[in-house]
Amino acid sequence: MVRHSLPTHQVPALSFLLHLSSCIMDASISVQSIIGGFVESAGISNILFGITITQFYVYTQNWKRDPRWLKWLATGIMFLEVLYTVFSQRAQYYYSVLSVENPVLILRSDW
């Protein structure tokens, strides 16, 4: 057991992070098991994003009679979906590719 100089019993989040870092360094827990769920959920998210793009395309082909505010709302939501997917892919690349050789980077937020 590694002894730390900080009183971790007073800071629960610090205690959790120290425990998590010791688990990551443990040989029985692999990096793949930690980020595997994130990669799988990002894949499902990409499939749903493709469905959203298809729905938006079909809507834009038939929106001639809709009010202007509804067109802007649909376009704004699609923009936010694209932005979310870009950030999600960036996070997936960071944690899946860049952090593989240094598992401690998983504990650090990239943002």
Summary of the structure (lengths in Angstrom):
residues: 111
radius of gyration: 21.0
end to end distance: 31.4
largest distance: 68.7
contacts: 229
relative contact order: 0.12
helix: 76%
strand: 0%
